[in-house]
Amino acid sequence: MSRFRIPAVVLAAAVLGAPATAQTPIERLLAAYDRKQEVSSESNAQLERLKEGVIGLTDPAKVAIREKAQSVVFKVTQPEYHETIRAKDDALRPRDPVKTMEKLIEEVRREFVSDADWAKMNENQRDYHRQYGAELFDAIVLLMTDRNPPPVLRLNAARLLVPAAETASPAVGRGLLRLLKGDVFKDDKKAPAPTPPDVLYYTLRACEAFLNKYDVLRPGTKDFLPDQLTELVGILMGYVEKGVPITDVIAVTSRTPAEQATARTAAIRFYRLQAVRALAKARAEGYVGKTETLHPLFTLARVALRDPAIQPPPSVKEVGEATLGLMAASIGTEVNVDVLAYVVAYGANDHFRVRADKTDEMKVIDWKASAQRFTTAAAAWSAAIQKNPAVQQGGKKAVADAAVKIEKELFSPLLQAANILGGDPNVNEVTQWLERIRPSLPDILINDSRNKTKYLVPYPKR
């Protein structure tokens, strides 16, 4: 596969739709990929009855779902979704995504069951959602892999992976696993090839959506085997701990070695941030695989504490997303909750420190919005822990104390209505409090009787 070149000054171009030179005149090239799929009136009537749950997943119903999924996905081959950069040029770029792709994504979602609540759907509606997601995924993969399409077409198709994943279809889960493993694309010799960086980014976005919908115990989440779910979570953990596999397929071009290093670091963090966001939706206490049980909670804790073994060091955004994920995780008897409370408070403090210190990183985050997210998450976290029978009284007190402390010192100042930018968070006060409680804490986050050193906490050096 061809290497992607990302200038240091436009690092996000691989995701936002960088121009790509076509091999043939653009008109002929686009004509070769033009696909249209009309939906018959009979199929539309079937779809409405399926969404209402009054009919089951018959063969005609499956045909109707396939027609609808393809009719929406194949729209990305039409001229309104891309344009030439210059007259008489053969390079393409996406049209304004707000006017085109965002509208198309909403069109995909309009075929969901209205106000879908999985627990309230009947089995017919659940079967419809599973099938719709599966057909969406198949149509997307067809467009992305058919005869090496123009990058902009592949990119627009990849963006539709996210709403497909929102259906929580087991077929989408299996497909995302194949994309993560590099089992979808082929090279010129028809051998397996790594998933291209632009598609990989939206695969990670889709993993976040899928885990958010699927990884919650509910009726009807079947056919995605526990081993497959564990494998998917394990790949995400590896991406966070060891890096997303993009360095071999992205060539960063810039004038000096220092600029190249800066750009490459930014690229790694850009992709890893999305892996962190996806892993934060893996909320189960543990994922049982064939050889071991995985604990994404520990991986998120390593990010929140900026474990020196994770390189390049996590960004302020990564720290924030990991900390929010820790507060949403399910907690069992194996977790030392007093240690978890420390890690959450440390991560929150480290996240908001750049706002207090007014460093350059401060400019990349809407701090009031971030404070509101943390306020909501911390309140829910504390409430859930107090009701959790697996947590001892000491752990409940530690979480309650941490939630009150970070709310008072970090979030409340930023949410002051009197100041449009909010007040400065009191990070030094939280730092001193953390230093006082640190000596009394265990060195282990998760107690594993088989390996007593596996989950040693990488406490920051004082």
Stockholm file with secondary structure:
# STOCKHOLM 1.0

chainA/1-462         MSRFRIPAVVLAAAVLGAPATAQTPIERLLAAYDRKQEVSSESNAQLERLKEGVIGLTDPAKVAIREKAQSVVFKVTQPEYHETIRAKDDALRPRDPVKTMEKLIEEVRREFVSDADWAKMNENQRDYHRQYGAELFDAIVLLMTDRNPPPVLRLNAARLLVPAAETASPAVGRGLLRLLKGDVFKDDKKAPAPTPPDVLYYTLRACEAFLNKYDVLRPGTKDFLPDQLTELVGILMGYVEKGVPITDVIAVTSRTPAEQATARTAAIRFYRLQAVRALAKARAEGYVGKTETLHPLFTLARVALRDPAIQPPPSVKEVGEATLGLMAASIGTEVNVDVLAYVVAYGANDHFRVRADKTDEMKVIDWKASAQRFTTAAAAWSAAIQKNPAVQQGGKKAVADAAVKIEKELFSPLLQAANILGGDPNVNEVTQWLERIRPSLPDILINDSRNKTKYLVPYPKR
#=GR chainA/1-462 SS CCCEEEEGGGTTHHHHTCCEECSSCHHHHHHHHCCCCCCCHHHHHHHHHHHHTSSCCCHHHHHHHHHHHHHHHGGGGSGGGEEESSTTCCEEEECCTTTTHHHHHHHHHTTSCTTCCGGGSCHHHHHHHHHHHHHHHHHHHHHHHTTSCCHHHHHHHHHTHHHHHTTTCHHHHHHHHHHHHTCSEECTTSCEECCCHHHHHHHHHHHHHHHHHHSSCCTTCCSSCHHHHHHHHHHHHHHHHHCCTTTTTEEEECSSHHHHHHHHHHHHHHHHHHHHHHHTTCCSSCEECSSCEECHHHHHHHHHTTCTTSSSCCCHHHHHHHHHHHHHSCCCTTBCHHHHHHHHHHHHHHHHHHHHHTCGGGGGSCHHHHHHHHHHHHHHHHHHHHHCTTSCHHHHHHHHHHHHHHIIIIIHHHTCTTSTTCCCCCHHHHHHHHHHHGGGSCSBSBCCTTCTTTTBCCCCCC
#=GC SS_cons         CCCEEEEGGGTTHHHHTCCEECSSCHHHHHHHHCCCCCCCHHHHHHHHHHHHTSSCCCHHHHHHHHHHHHHHHGGGGSGGGEEESSTTCCEEEECCTTTTHHHHHHHHHTTSCTTCCGGGSCHHHHHHHHHHHHHHHHHHHHHHHTTSCCHHHHHHHHHTHHHHHTTTCHHHHHHHHHHHHTCSEECTTSCEECCCHHHHHHHHHHHHHHHHHHSSCCTTCCSSCHHHHHHHHHHHHHHHHHCCTTTTTEEEECSSHHHHHHHHHHHHHHHHHHHHHHHTTCCSSCEECSSCEECHHHHHHHHHTTCTTSSSCCCHHHHHHHHHHHHHSCCCTTBCHHHHHHHHHHHHHHHHHHHHHTCGGGGGSCHHHHHHHHHHHHHHHHHHHHHCTTSCHHHHHHHHHHHHHHIIIIIHHHTCTTSTTCCCCCHHHHHHHHHHHGGGSCSBSBCCTTCTTTTBCCCCCC
//
